Amino acid sequence: MNDPIVDDVRTVRDAHAARFNYDLMAIFLDIKKREKERGLDFVDGVARQTVSNKTLRSTEALATINVVAPAVEI
């Protein structure tokens, strides 16, 4: 199934990449240049801070909910 919006986005993206001979660094530098010209910042290039497994485990423990089933009369 083709989506016309997705097709349009891919066409524009391909045309942009073709202008730079599909060179990823050249495409990236062009995006950064456009951001600077427009006062925008879409790609910061900074990696996210990693979270240790120990922190994840303690967070999961806090998020655990103990559910007690209600008493059922027979």
Secondary structure, DSSP 8 states (H G I E B T S, - for coil): ---HHHHHHHHHHHHHHHHTTT-HHHHHHHHHHHHHHHT--S----------HHHHHHHHHHH-----------
